[in-house]
């Protein structure tokens, strides 16, 4: 398995990046359990989907590049894919949640954006 | 691979497992349907990270395709669930 080992500084760098991503995943999960509101909870997976994924893919790129004595960039594909897909999911879930809460006339829904933009010129004038 | 990096990778996997358990708790308990969809989306993202870390641990490229597939299926399933919650049907 370990015919050719990576140098020590590569292993230290990979370990640091993996630890950062582990801390991000734990923070997201604790926030997902402990926050009260759905719209507050929605912020939490973004930590893992951005910094966690970027750290792990960077660790994989550095480790495999050092192990094979050449650039192996295919792991960037994962982070590019996540950067494209995660905002789409988030926006659709937020719209679904707003639609459902407004249908139930829930008191905890945020105010519509339209009312705020109409009131803005009054405050300026 | 040195023992130091192996220990760090084991610690990272334990943290991921803990995060997945907490997200599963939210998915089982979640008061509304959108909470469950959010938790399961987070679950697939952490499973994808776990695949990448296992790939680093065994220094093999075999785990790269499962990671890509998990990311893709997580996106498709979460988007389909959100669309269903929004409109009542997935494809109009």
Backbone of each chain as ProteinMPNN parsed JSONL, in Angstrom:
{"seq_chain_A": "XXXXXXXXXXXXXXXXXXXXXXXXXXXXXXXXXXXXXXXXXXXXXXXXXXXXXXXXXXXXXXXXXXXXXXXXXXXXXXXXXXXXXXXXXXXXXXXXXXXXXXXXXXXXXXXXXXXXXXXXXXXXX", "coords_chain_A": {"N_chain_A": [[0.835, -1.198, 0.0], [1.873, 1.285, 0.921], [4.035, 2.032, -0.995], [5.45, 4.229, -1.999], [6.024, 6.899, 0.03], [4.411, 9.961, 0.993], [5.986, 13.201, 1.421], [6.828, 14.709, 4.652], [5.832, 17.322, 5.161], [3.702, 17.473, 3.435], [1.965, 15.59, 4.534], [1.397, 16.8, 6.995], [0.093, 19.115, 6.116], [-2.144, 17.999, 4.806], [-3.358, 16.756, 7.01], [-4.042, 18.992, 8.573], [-5.916, 20.281, 6.885], [-7.912, 18.318, 6.762], [-8.695, 18.245, 9.433], [-9.808, 20.792, 9.736], [-12.026, 20.523, 8.048], [-13.416, 18.541, 9.414], [-14.101, 19.862, 11.787], [-15.778, 21.796, 10.697], [-17.894, 20.186, 9.731], [-18.895, 19.122, 12.123], [-19.705, 21.482, 13.43], [-21.735, 22.348, 11.711], [-23.573, 20.244, 12.045], [-24.228, 20.385, 14.772], [-25.369, 22.931, 14.863], [-27.519, 22.45, 13.181], [-29.066, 20.804, 14.764], [-29.529, 22.339, 17.073], [-30.484, 24.966, 16.543], [-33.416, 27.115, 16.426], [-35.293, 27.956, 14.472], [-36.5, 27.253, 11.15], [-35.454, 28.81, 9.084], [-33.19, 29.796, 10.254], [-31.828, 27.432, 10.631], [-31.255, 26.75, 8.056], [-28.9, 28.011, 7.31], [-26.841, 26.442, 8.17], [-25.877, 23.941, 6.818], [-24.423, 25.13, 4.784], [-21.887, 25.786, 5.679], [-20.471, 23.314, 5.709], [-20.813, 22.654, 3.025], [-19.347, 24.549, 1.666], [-16.685, 25.43, 2.946], [-15.935, 22.972, 4.135], [-16.063, 21.066, 2.004], [-14.274, 22.252, 0.207], [-11.861, 22.173, 1.646], [-11.447, 19.375, 1.917], [-11.252, 18.52, -0.766], [-9.037, 19.997, -1.577], [-7.12, 18.854, 0.097], [-7.111, 16.246, -0.95], [-6.181, 16.744, -3.57], [-3.597, 17.781, -3.047], [-2.436, 15.618, -1.673], [-2.557, 13.408, -3.483], [-1.167, 14.48, -5.619], [1.378, 14.728, -4.525], [1.896, 12.093, -3.973], [1.962, 10.796, -6.432], [3.839, 12.145, -7.854], [3.103, 14.138, -9.665], [0.759, 16.418, -11.219], [-2.51, 15.974, -10.116], [-5.554, 16.763, -10.799], [-8.202, 16.003, -10.691], [-9.898, 15.928, -8.553], [-10.877, 18.418, -8.052], [-13.205, 18.537, -9.423], [-15.313, 17.697, -7.821], [-15.658, 19.809, -5.97], [-16.286, 21.879, -7.707], [-18.673, 20.929, -8.767], [-20.237, 20.917, -6.419], [-20.267, 23.671, -5.903], [-21.867, 24.532, -7.959], [-24.311, 23.146, -7.601], [-25.289, 23.359, -4.93], [-26.303, 26.061, -4.294], [-28.642, 26.086, -5.897], [-30.28, 24.08, -4.773], [-30.58, 25.208, -2.206], [-31.95, 27.653, -2.669], [-34.333, 26.686, -3.801], [-35.364, 25.156, -1.688], [-35.739, 27.163, 0.239], [-37.704, 28.729, -0.987], [-39.769, 26.855, -1.098], [-40.23, 26.472, 1.639], [-41.049, 29.045, 2.444], [-43.395, 29.302, 0.923], [-44.964, 27.225, 2.004], [-45.198, 28.023, 4.71], [-46.506, 30.493, 4.444], [-48.898, 29.624, 3.383], [-50.014, 28.424, 5.591], [-50.448, 30.559, 7.215], [-48.553, 31.202, 9.179], [-47.198, 32.716, 12.122], [-44.465, 33.166, 12.248], [-43.201, 33.877, 9.848], [-40.883, 35.517, 7.643], [-41.085, 39.042, 6.625], [-42.472, 40.106, 3.424], [-40.37, 40.843, 0.561], [-41.112, 42.851, -1.136], [-42.618, 44.836, 0.269], [-40.652, 46.033, 1.825], [-38.992, 47.248, -0.089], [-40.705, 49.096, -1.151], [-41.117, 50.83, 0.938], [-38.707, 52.076, 1.247], [-38.046, 54.561, -0.281], [-39.582, 56.458, 1.096], [-38.362, 56.66, 3.586], [-35.966, 57.749, 2.805], [-36.721, 60.247, 1.773]], "CA_chain_A": [[0.0, 0.0, 0.0], [2.715, 2.483, 0.956], [5.298, 1.814, -1.692], [6.12, 5.532, -1.97], [5.346, 7.755, 0.994], [4.43, 11.399, 0.753], [6.863, 13.873, 2.383], [6.195, 15.018, 5.938], [5.055, 18.574, 5.145], [2.431, 17.181, 2.759], [1.07, 14.911, 5.48], [0.941, 17.794, 7.979], [-0.889, 19.981, 5.44], [-3.376, 17.213, 4.605], [-3.986, 16.56, 8.314], [-4.664, 20.258, 8.974], [-7.121, 20.516, 6.071], [-8.95, 17.361, 7.165], [-9.217, 18.648, 10.741], [-10.701, 21.936, 9.519], [-13.303, 20.059, 7.493], [-14.14, 17.816, 10.466], [-14.689, 20.869, 12.677], [-16.912, 22.401, 9.978], [-19.032, 19.255, 9.693], [-19.483, 19.04, 13.465], [-20.401, 22.739, 13.694], [-22.988, 22.332, 10.95], [-24.533, 19.287, 12.603], [-24.719, 20.898, 16.058], [-26.293, 24.013, 14.55], [-28.736, 21.871, 12.601], [-29.899, 20.25, 15.835], [-29.847, 23.223, 18.183], [-31.157, 26.225, 16.209], [-34.86, 26.953, 16.634], [-36.117, 28.304, 13.321], [-36.026, 26.596, 9.926], [-34.638, 29.732, 8.289], [-31.871, 29.843, 10.899], [-31.167, 26.139, 10.408], [-30.832, 26.653, 6.669], [-27.539, 28.528, 7.119], [-25.805, 25.572, 8.729], [-25.163, 23.064, 5.878], [-23.548, 25.891, 3.89], [-20.51, 25.699, 6.196], [-19.856, 22.094, 5.19], [-20.837, 22.607, 1.562], [-18.309, 25.414, 1.101], [-15.332, 25.272, 3.485], [-15.628, 21.568, 4.338], [-15.784, 20.413, 0.721], [-13.053, 22.812, -0.386], [-10.698, 21.662, 2.368], [-11.198, 17.962, 1.621], [-10.771, 18.37, -2.14], [-7.659, 20.512, -1.622], [-6.277, 17.827, 0.716], [-6.959, 15.127, -1.894], [-5.321, 17.177, -4.676], [-2.217, 17.881, -2.561], [-1.907, 14.308, -1.304], [-2.324, 12.552, -4.643], [-0.103, 15.079, -6.422], [2.66, 14.401, -3.91], [2.105, 10.641, -3.992], [2.229, 10.316, -7.791], [4.864, 12.992, -8.469], [2.548, 14.863, -10.81], [-0.462, 17.12, -10.852], [-3.759, 15.233, -10.355], [-6.529, 17.803, -10.44], [-9.573, 15.571, -10.958], [-10.744, 16.093, -7.372], [-11.555, 19.722, -8.09], [-14.525, 18.359, -10.036], [-16.308, 17.597, -6.753], [-15.974, 21.115, -5.394], [-16.979, 22.673, -8.736], [-20.05, 20.418, -8.803], [-20.959, 21.406, -5.241], [-20.471, 25.121, -6.043], [-22.985, 24.768, -8.883], [-25.595, 22.545, -7.227], [-25.801, 23.7, -3.597], [-27.193, 27.229, -4.288], [-29.938, 25.753, -6.498], [-31.052, 23.377, -3.742], [-30.902, 26.108, -1.103], [-32.983, 28.601, -3.073], [-35.612, 25.988, -3.971], [-35.89, 24.8, -0.365], [-36.207, 28.375, 0.908], [-38.982, 29.111, -1.591], [-40.786, 25.892, -0.674], [-40.56, 26.716, 3.041], [-41.837, 30.287, 2.497], [-44.718, 29.009, 0.365], [-45.745, 26.422, 2.939], [-45.517, 28.795, 5.926], [-47.508, 31.498, 4.099], [-50.167, 28.941, 3.212], [-50.588, 28.114, 6.902], [-50.514, 31.83, 7.957], [-47.71, 31.047, 10.352], [-46.746, 34.042, 12.566], [-43.016, 33.316, 12.24], [-42.608, 34.039, 8.519], [-40.274, 36.823, 7.41], [-41.932, 39.91, 5.807], [-42.138, 40.043, 1.993], [-39.324, 41.772, 0.121], [-41.76, 43.943, -1.858], [-43.006, 45.902, 1.193], [-39.476, 46.751, 2.269], [-38.452, 48.082, -1.158], [-41.621, 50.21, -1.368], [-41.005, 51.778, 2.03], [-37.377, 52.693, 1.291], [-37.974, 55.967, -0.694], [-40.169, 57.308, 2.139], [-37.372, 56.933, 4.622], [-34.923, 58.611, 2.254], [-37.206, 61.591, 1.503]], "C_chain_A": [[0.872, 1.251, 0.0], [4.064, 2.176, 0.336], [6.108, 3.106, -1.696], [5.343, 6.434, -1.021], [5.413, 9.204, 0.568], [5.374, 12.052, 1.766], [6.088, 14.376, 3.603], [5.334, 16.276, 5.869], [3.732, 18.388, 4.421], [1.457, 16.531, 3.728], [0.54, 15.883, 6.524], [-0.124, 18.691, 7.357], [-2.223, 19.256, 5.253], [-4.108, 17.029, 5.923], [-4.693, 17.837, 8.772], [-5.957, 20.498, 8.204], [-8.255, 19.574, 6.485], [-9.542, 17.743, 8.511], [-10.163, 19.834, 10.605], [-12.054, 21.468, 8.986], [-14.102, 19.28, 8.536], [-14.817, 18.79, 11.422], [-15.898, 21.527, 12.017], [-18.129, 21.482, 9.984], [-19.7, 19.159, 11.053], [-20.259, 20.31, 13.803], [-21.74, 22.782, 12.971], [-24.014, 21.429, 11.607], [-25.104, 19.801, 13.92], [-25.697, 22.049, 15.826], [-27.605, 23.506, 13.997], [-29.653, 21.324, 13.684], [-30.389, 21.348, 16.771], [-30.578, 24.502, 17.81], [-32.665, 26.027, 16.171], [-35.644, 27.008, 15.342], [-35.623, 27.551, 12.095], [-35.119, 27.517, 9.13], [-33.293, 29.994, 8.942], [-31.101, 28.56, 10.635], [-30.629, 26.025, 8.991], [-29.417, 27.148, 6.434], [-26.483, 27.469, 7.383], [-25.138, 24.646, 7.718], [-24.245, 23.815, 4.923], [-22.101, 25.865, 4.362], [-19.806, 24.475, 5.623], [-19.767, 22.122, 3.674], [-19.817, 23.546, 0.948], [-16.936, 25.075, 1.673], [-14.975, 23.801, 3.684], [-15.244, 20.872, 3.051], [-14.491, 20.944, 0.114], [-11.812, 22.284, 0.32], [-10.408, 20.209, 1.994], [-10.689, 17.79, 0.195], [-9.344, 18.907, -2.286], [-6.697, 19.504, -1.013], [-6.046, 16.669, -0.245], [-6.029, 15.511, -3.036], [-3.865, 17.214, -4.232], [-1.636, 16.495, -2.304], [-1.61, 13.456, -2.53], [-1.275, 13.138, -5.573], [1.262, 14.731, -5.85], [2.964, 12.916, -4.032], [2.528, 10.172, -5.37], [3.219, 11.178, -8.536], [4.356, 13.7, -9.706], [1.237, 15.485, -10.396], [-1.673, 16.228, -11.136], [-4.92, 16.099, -9.85], [-7.972, 17.325, -10.502], [-10.474, 15.771, -9.75], [-11.38, 17.466, -7.288], [-12.974, 19.592, -8.609], [-15.621, 18.323, -8.976], [-16.678, 18.981, -6.234], [-16.653, 22.02, -6.417], [-18.442, 22.253, -8.812], [-20.851, 20.931, -7.61], [-21.233, 22.902, -5.361], [-21.615, 25.421, -6.988], [-24.297, 24.321, -8.27], [-26.148, 23.033, -5.898], [-26.663, 24.969, -3.582], [-28.569, 26.945, -4.867], [-30.84, 25.074, -5.472], [-31.507, 24.329, -2.645], [-32.032, 27.056, -1.474], [-34.333, 27.899, -3.212], [-36.212, 25.591, -2.633], [-36.43, 26.027, 0.363], [-37.55, 28.803, 0.339], [-40.097, 28.156, -1.179], [-41.218, 26.158, 0.768], [-41.413, 27.977, 3.183], [-43.264, 30.032, 2.025], [-45.578, 28.247, 1.362], [-46.123, 27.209, 4.177], [-46.568, 29.86, 5.625], [-48.871, 30.861, 3.912], [-50.833, 28.634, 4.536], [-50.814, 29.357, 7.746], [-49.755, 31.725, 9.272], [-47.222, 32.422, 10.815], [-45.245, 34.247, 12.408], [-42.406, 33.582, 10.879], [-41.98, 35.42, 8.39], [-41.167, 37.689, 6.518], [-41.542, 39.824, 4.342], [-41.145, 41.122, 1.599], [-39.961, 43.012, -0.505], [-42.081, 45.118, -0.93], [-41.789, 46.709, 1.621], [-38.967, 47.695, 1.176], [-39.388, 49.247, -1.46], [-41.419, 51.278, -0.3], [-39.698, 52.556, 2.003], [-37.352, 54.154, 0.813], [-38.573, 56.918, 0.34], [-39.155, 57.67, 3.211], [-36.283, 57.848, 4.11], [-35.419, 60.05, 2.138], [-37.54, 62.394, 2.717]], "O_chain_A": [[0.661, 2.164, -0.798], [5.084, 2.073, 1.018], [7.309, 3.089, -1.428], [4.16, 6.704, -1.232], [6.341, 9.626, -0.122], [5.552, 11.521, 2.862], [4.86, 14.456, 3.587], [4.243, 16.315, 6.437], [2.748, 19.055, 4.741], [0.273, 16.867, 3.751], [-0.629, 15.809, 6.903], [-1.131, 18.995, 7.996], [-3.289, 19.817, 5.504], [-5.334, 17.13, 5.971], [-5.805, 17.781, 9.296], [-6.973, 20.873, 8.788], [-9.415, 19.981, 6.55], [-10.744, 17.592, 8.727], [-11.196, 19.888, 11.272], [-13.1, 21.954, 9.417], [-15.331, 19.347, 8.548], [-15.962, 18.58, 11.823], [-16.909, 21.788, 12.669], [-19.253, 21.929, 10.211], [-20.927, 19.12, 11.142], [-21.339, 20.241, 14.389], [-22.75, 23.197, 13.538], [-25.185, 21.79, 11.719], [-26.302, 19.678, 14.173], [-26.724, 22.142, 16.498], [-28.671, 24.047, 14.293], [-30.876, 21.371, 13.548], [-31.534, 21.309, 17.22], [-31.24, 25.088, 18.666], [-33.148, 24.924, 15.918], [-36.555, 26.208, 15.128], [-34.435, 27.238, 12.009], [-34.123, 27.069, 8.562], [-32.344, 30.377, 8.258], [-29.886, 28.58, 10.441], [-29.668, 25.297, 8.742], [-28.785, 26.75, 5.456], [-25.36, 27.57, 6.887], [-23.911, 24.552, 7.736], [-23.371, 23.203, 4.308], [-21.182, 25.915, 3.544], [-18.689, 24.573, 5.114], [-18.777, 21.674, 3.096], [-19.447, 23.353, -0.211], [-16.105, 24.497, 0.973], [-13.835, 23.41, 3.433], [-14.233, 20.173, 2.992], [-13.699, 20.176, -0.433], [-10.814, 21.977, -0.332], [-9.251, 19.847, 1.777], [-9.781, 16.992, -0.037], [-8.538, 18.344, -3.026], [-5.594, 19.307, -1.523], [-4.93, 16.161, -0.354], [-5.181, 14.715, -3.438], [-2.987, 16.737, -4.951], [-0.492, 16.217, -2.666], [-0.543, 12.848, -2.621], [-0.563, 12.394, -6.248], [2.202, 14.467, -6.6], [4.119, 12.516, -4.175], [3.349, 9.263, -5.493], [3.431, 10.977, -9.732], [5.086, 13.849, -10.687], [0.667, 15.137, -9.362], [-1.851, 15.772, -12.265], [-5.215, 16.155, -8.656], [-8.889, 18.137, -10.381], [-11.696, 15.784, -9.896], [-12.33, 17.661, -6.529], [-13.842, 20.407, -8.294], [-16.717, 18.843, -9.186], [-17.857, 19.297, -6.073], [-17.498, 22.839, -6.055], [-19.337, 23.093, -8.907], [-22.005, 21.333, -7.76], [-22.304, 23.366, -4.969], [-22.273, 26.452, -6.85], [-25.302, 25.022, -8.391], [-27.367, 23.115, -5.742], [-27.691, 24.967, -2.905], [-29.564, 27.494, -4.393], [-32.006, 25.436, -5.315], [-32.655, 24.281, -2.201], [-32.966, 27.249, -0.696], [-35.36, 28.437, -2.797], [-37.427, 25.674, -2.449], [-37.461, 25.947, 1.031], [-38.443, 29.198, 1.089], [-41.228, 28.579, -0.939], [-42.402, 26.085, 1.094], [-42.382, 27.991, 3.942], [-44.224, 30.488, 2.647], [-46.753, 28.559, 1.555], [-47.249, 27.088, 4.66], [-47.438, 30.112, 6.459], [-49.891, 31.467, 4.237], [-52.06, 28.585, 4.623], [-51.313, 29.257, 8.867], [-50.253, 32.108, 10.331], [-46.856, 33.239, 9.969], [-44.783, 35.388, 12.43], [-41.183, 33.519, 10.75], [-42.484, 36.387, 8.96], [-41.936, 37.146, 5.726], [-40.395, 39.5, 4.034], [-41.082, 42.182, 2.222], [-39.405, 44.106, -0.411], [-41.847, 46.271, -1.293], [-41.871, 47.928, 1.765], [-38.556, 48.816, 1.472], [-38.944, 50.278, -1.966], [-41.529, 52.473, -0.575], [-39.583, 53.588, 2.664], [-36.678, 54.957, 1.458], [-38.129, 58.061, 0.456], [-39.09, 58.806, 3.68], [-35.726, 58.64, 4.871], [-34.652, 60.984, 2.369], [-37.959, 63.546, 2.599]]}, "seq_chain_B": "XXXXXXXXXXXXXXXXXXXXXXXXXXXXXXXXXXXXXXXXXXXXXXXXXXXXXXXXXXXXXXXXXXXXXXXXXXXXXXXXXXXXXXXXXXXX", "coords_chain_B": {"N_chain_B": [[2.119, 5.846, 4.364], [2.098, 7.729, 7.299], [1.78, 7.03, 10.866], [0.749, 9.203, 12.178], [-0.829, 10.659, 10.293], [-2.702, 8.693, 9.796], [-3.991, 8.522, 12.278], [-5.142, 11.074, 12.413], [-6.887, 10.91, 10.25], [-8.62, 8.925, 11.137], [-9.768, 10.27, 13.327], [-11.053, 12.35, 11.96], [-12.95, 10.856, 10.52], [-14.484, 9.881, 12.634], [-15.575, 12.281, 13.574], [-17.125, 12.982, 11.335], [-18.948, 10.853, 11.381], [-20.283, 11.382, 13.776], [-21.442, 13.836, 13.109], [-23.16, 12.963, 11.095], [-24.888, 11.372, 12.584], [-26.109, 13.292, 14.232], [-27.402, 14.817, 12.276], [-29.126, 12.894, 11.32], [-30.743, 12.587, 13.54], [-32.02, 15.087, 13.522], [-33.378, 14.767, 11.117], [-35.133, 12.722, 11.716], [-36.637, 13.857, 13.765], [-37.47, 16.329, 12.902], [-39.661, 19.123, 12.771], [-41.086, 20.056, 10.506], [-41.611, 19.228, 6.991], [-39.695, 20.368, 5.346], [-37.502, 20.636, 7.01], [-36.68, 17.998, 7.284], [-35.898, 17.422, 4.657], [-33.757, 19.203, 4.368], [-31.975, 18.185, 6.311], [-31.433, 15.637, 5.259], [-30.213, 16.294, 2.88], [-27.886, 17.486, 3.887], [-26.848, 15.195, 5.048], [-26.151, 13.616, 2.788], [-24.111, 15.198, 1.753], [-22.135, 15.035, 3.75], [-21.678, 12.291, 3.645], [-20.507, 12.121, 1.134], [-18.128, 13.552, 1.616], [-17.003, 11.752, 3.405], [-16.483, 9.568, 1.725], [-14.464, 10.713, 0.123], [-12.46, 11.06, 2.049], [-11.964, 8.416, 2.818], [-10.888, 7.551, 0.419], [-8.466, 9.003, 0.449], [-7.302, 7.771, 2.645], [-6.814, 5.099, 1.826], [-5.245, 5.625, -0.336], [-6.242, 5.486, -2.987], [-7.92, 5.739, -6.154], [-10.409, 4.747, -6.387], [-12.55, 5.562, -4.848], [-13.388, 7.922, -5.808], [-15.369, 8.133, -7.808], [-17.756, 7.134, -6.457], [-18.019, 9.34, -4.694], [-18.58, 11.474, -6.446], [-20.985, 10.495, -7.515], [-22.606, 10.415, -5.238], [-22.767, 13.159, -4.664], [-24.135, 14.05, -6.942], [-26.576, 12.561, -6.833], [-27.546, 13.406, -4.383], [-28.038, 16.109, -4.924], [-30.004, 15.895, -6.966], [-32.08, 14.516, -5.638], [-32.697, 16.218, -3.485], [-33.482, 18.547, -4.826], [-35.702, 17.555, -6.203], [-37.378, 16.899, -4.051], [-37.749, 19.46, -2.908], [-39.028, 20.75, -4.996], [-41.323, 19.232, -5.076], [-42.438, 19.884, -2.596], [-42.981, 22.516, -3.091], [-44.725, 22.682, -5.325], [-46.373, 20.451, -5.411], [-46.105, 18.517, -7.315], [-43.522, 16.829, -9.181], [-42.552, 16.884, -11.873], [-43.915, 18.969, -14.217]], "CA_chain_B": [[1.352, 6.779, 5.198], [2.582, 7.659, 8.676], [0.746, 6.813, 11.864], [0.147, 10.506, 12.513], [-1.912, 10.958, 9.347], [-3.756, 7.69, 10.012], [-4.762, 8.905, 13.463], [-5.952, 12.248, 12.071], [-7.98, 10.483, 9.368], [-9.607, 8.236, 11.984], [-10.483, 11.307, 14.085], [-11.954, 13.032, 11.017], [-14.09, 9.992, 10.222], [-15.355, 9.857, 13.816], [-16.322, 13.545, 13.572], [-18.145, 12.885, 10.288], [-19.999, 9.955, 11.842], [-21.066, 12.12, 14.784], [-22.257, 14.834, 12.389], [-24.24, 12.264, 10.4], [-25.872, 10.954, 13.585], [-26.89, 14.472, 14.635], [-28.293, 15.178, 11.163], [-30.188, 11.879, 11.278], [-31.647, 12.935, 14.636], [-32.872, 16.184, 13.037], [-34.257, 14.273, 10.049], [-36.217, 11.928, 12.31], [-37.439, 14.634, 14.694], [-37.81, 17.619, 12.308], [-41.094, 19.423, 12.862], [-41.725, 20.202, 9.199], [-41.017, 18.399, 5.937], [-38.488, 20.987, 4.789], [-36.396, 20.309, 7.91], [-36.177, 16.662, 6.952], [-35.186, 17.497, 3.371], [-32.478, 19.876, 4.626], [-31.093, 17.282, 7.05], [-30.99, 14.536, 4.4], [-29.253, 16.903, 1.963], [-26.624, 17.581, 4.635], [-26.36, 13.828, 5.229], [-25.463, 13.161, 1.575], [-22.857, 15.948, 1.596], [-21.135, 14.463, 4.66], [-21.315, 10.962, 3.131], [-19.575, 12.356, 0.04], [-16.83, 13.877, 2.222], [-16.477, 10.514, 3.982], [-15.919, 8.797, 0.611], [-13.179, 11.318, -0.275], [-11.455, 10.805, 3.092], [-11.594, 6.999, 2.698], [-9.985, 7.495, -0.724], [-7.135, 9.451, 0.882], [-6.772, 6.802, 3.592], [-6.281, 3.938, 1.127], [-4.451, 6.109, -1.46], [-6.759, 4.896, -4.221], [-8.869, 6.585, -6.879], [-11.679, 4.022, -6.53], [-13.625, 6.21, -4.103], [-13.701, 9.226, -6.412], [-16.664, 8.049, -8.497], [-18.839, 7.17, -5.481], [-18.208, 10.693, -4.169], [-19.29, 12.253, -7.473], [-22.362, 10.003, -7.634], [-23.351, 10.861, -4.056], [-23.059, 14.577, -4.826], [-25.178, 14.212, -7.964], [-27.873, 12.034, -6.382], [-28.028, 14.292, -3.327], [-28.608, 17.309, -5.561], [-31.252, 15.584, -7.68], [-33.157, 14.153, -4.718], [-33.118, 17.394, -2.708], [-34.232, 19.439, -5.713], [-37.011, 16.966, -6.467], [-38.194, 17.05, -2.843], [-38.121, 20.867, -2.766], [-40.016, 21.033, -6.033], [-42.576, 18.595, -4.668], [-43.02, 20.679, -1.502], [-43.414, 23.821, -3.605], [-45.783, 22.631, -6.322], [-47.237, 19.29, -5.29], [-45.656, 17.49, -8.251], [-42.109, 17.045, -9.48], [-42.428, 17.291, -13.273], [-45.236, 19.459, -14.625]], "C_chain_B": [[1.786, 6.625, 6.655], [1.423, 7.451, 9.644], [0.033, 8.08, 12.267], [-1.03, 10.805, 11.599], [-3.048, 9.953, 9.492], [-4.624, 8.054, 11.203], [-5.663, 10.083, 13.155], [-7.131, 11.844, 11.201], [-9.05, 9.741, 10.168], [-10.442, 9.242, 12.775], [-11.486, 12.032, 13.184], [-13.175, 12.177, 10.715], [-15.035, 9.899, 11.408], [-16.199, 11.124, 13.885], [-17.432, 13.506, 12.521], [-19.292, 11.99, 10.733], [-20.899, 10.609, 12.864], [-21.986, 13.131, 14.111], [-23.418, 14.161, 11.676], [-25.307, 11.797, 11.378], [-26.747, 12.131, 14.011], [-27.869, 14.878, 13.535], [-29.437, 14.174, 11.036], [-31.217, 12.143, 12.375], [-32.583, 14.061, 14.194], [-33.84, 15.689, 11.967], [-35.404, 13.45, 10.619], [-37.171, 12.797, 13.107], [-38.109, 15.817, 14.03], [-39.279, 17.958, 12.287], [-41.775, 19.517, 11.495], [-40.994, 19.353, 8.166], [-39.747, 19.032, 5.409], [-37.27, 20.781, 5.7], [-35.8, 18.949, 7.574], [-35.401, 16.684, 5.648], [-33.817, 18.137, 3.56], [-31.497, 18.934, 5.312], [-30.585, 16.166, 6.147], [-30.021, 15.05, 3.337], [-27.886, 17.027, 2.626], [-25.994, 16.204, 4.822], [-25.613, 13.344, 3.986], [-24.153, 13.915, 1.368], [-21.777, 15.352, 2.494], [-20.73, 13.063, 4.207], [-20.327, 11.089, 1.982], [-18.183, 12.698, 0.573], [-16.175, 12.625, 2.803], [-15.843, 9.644, 2.901], [-14.559, 9.366, 0.207], [-12.091, 11.006, 0.753], [-11.027, 9.334, 3.077], [-10.647, 6.807, 1.516], [-8.583, 7.955, -0.376], [-6.493, 8.398, 1.777], [-6.137, 5.605, 2.883], [-5.49, 4.312, -0.112], [-4.911, 5.508, -2.777], [-7.801, 5.81, -4.834], [-10.252, 5.941, -6.981], [-12.841, 4.792, -5.913], [-14.003, 7.56, -4.681], [-15.069, 9.2, -7.078], [-17.837, 7.936, -7.533], [-19.1, 8.56, -4.913], [-18.982, 11.555, -5.167], [-20.756, 11.827, -7.573], [-23.202, 10.44, -6.45], [-23.716, 12.334, -4.182], [-24.202, 14.776, -5.815], [-26.542, 13.744, -7.473], [-28.433, 12.876, -5.244], [-28.675, 15.535, -3.905], [-29.956, 16.992, -6.2], [-32.379, 15.287, -6.703], [-33.626, 15.356, -3.914], [-33.925, 18.348, -3.578], [-35.609, 18.881, -6.006], [-37.926, 17.109, -5.259], [-38.644, 18.493, -2.674], [-39.189, 21.252, -3.78], [-41.37, 20.43, -5.676], [-43.241, 19.382, -3.545], [-43.591, 21.984, -2.03], [-44.661, 23.69, -4.46], [-46.735, 21.461, -6.177], [-46.95, 18.213, -6.313], [-44.257, 17.845, -8.718], [-41.928, 17.559, -10.904], [-43.808, 17.706, -13.763], [-45.391, 19.312, -16.128]], "O_chain_B": [[1.832, 5.512, 7.178], [0.257, 7.661, 9.307], [-1.136, 8.053, 12.651], [-2.109, 11.163, 12.07], [-4.217, 10.305, 9.335], [-5.846, 7.915, 11.154], [-6.819, 10.108, 13.578], [-8.239, 12.353, 11.371], [-10.243, 9.904, 9.914], [-11.659, 9.099, 12.887], [-12.619, 12.296, 13.586], [-14.296, 12.681, 10.656], [-16.252, 9.843, 11.227], [-17.386, 11.07, 14.209], [-18.552, 13.947, 12.783], [-20.46, 12.305, 10.504], [-22.117, 10.43, 12.842], [-23.151, 13.273, 14.483], [-24.526, 14.697, 11.642], [-26.495, 11.817, 11.056], [-27.964, 11.998, 14.137], [-29.014, 15.237, 13.812], [-30.562, 14.537, 10.694], [-32.415, 11.949, 12.171], [-33.786, 14.01, 14.45], [-34.987, 16.133, 11.91], [-36.513, 13.467, 10.085], [-38.373, 12.531, 13.141], [-39.156, 16.283, 14.479], [-40.083, 17.149, 11.823], [-42.923, 19.098, 11.348], [-39.91, 18.829, 8.423], [-38.807, 18.319, 5.056], [-36.136, 20.752, 5.221], [-34.582, 18.769, 7.578], [-34.358, 16.039, 5.537], [-32.829, 17.677, 2.988], [-30.323, 18.884, 4.946], [-29.421, 15.78, 6.251], [-29.108, 14.33, 2.933], [-26.859, 16.719, 2.021], [-24.774, 16.054, 4.763], [-24.554, 12.728, 4.107], [-23.186, 13.343, 0.865], [-20.637, 15.181, 2.065], [-19.571, 12.678, 4.36], [-19.414, 10.273, 1.853], [-17.178, 12.206, 0.06], [-14.96, 12.448, 2.712], [-14.789, 9.047, 3.123], [-13.612, 8.615, -0.025], [-10.949, 10.723, 0.393], [-9.854, 9.033, 3.3], [-9.716, 6.005, 1.587], [-7.606, 7.371, -0.846], [-5.29, 8.152, 1.689], [-5.064, 5.143, 3.273], [-5.095, 3.43, -0.875], [-4.095, 5.073, -3.59], [-8.479, 6.56, -4.133], [-11.161, 6.51, -7.584], [-13.976, 4.698, -6.381], [-14.839, 8.268, -4.119], [-15.847, 10.143, -6.931], [-18.853, 8.591, -7.762], [-20.25, 8.931, -4.674], [-19.913, 12.27, -4.796], [-21.652, 12.662, -7.697], [-24.369, 10.796, -6.612], [-24.834, 12.728, -3.853], [-25.119, 15.561, -5.572], [-27.545, 14.431, -7.665], [-29.647, 13.049, -5.137], [-29.73, 15.97, -3.441], [-30.93, 17.719, -6.006], [-33.506, 15.743, -6.898], [-34.825, 15.509, -3.679], [-34.932, 18.898, -3.132], [-36.585, 19.63, -6.058], [-39.112, 17.406, -5.408], [-39.801, 18.737, -2.332], [-40.129, 21.981, -3.467], [-42.419, 21.022, -5.931], [-44.462, 19.537, -3.533], [-44.566, 22.504, -1.489], [-45.574, 24.506, -4.337], [-47.813, 21.477, -6.77], [-47.482, 17.108, -6.209], [-43.848, 19.005, -8.664], [-41.235, 18.552, -11.124], [-44.752, 16.917, -13.737], [-46.433, 19.667, -16.678]]}, "name": "protein", "num_of_chains": 2, "seq": "XXXXXXXXXXXXXXXXXXXXXXXXXXXXXXXXXXXXXXXXXXXXXXXXXXXXXXXXXXXXXXXXXXXXXXXXXXXXXXXXXXXXXXXXXXXXXXXXXXXXXXXXXXXXXXXXXXXXXXXXXXXXXXXXXXXXXXXXXXXXXXXXXXXXXXXXXXXXXXXXXXXXXXXXXXXXXXXXXXXXXXXXXXXXXXXXXXXXXXXXXXXXXXXXXXXXXXXXX"}
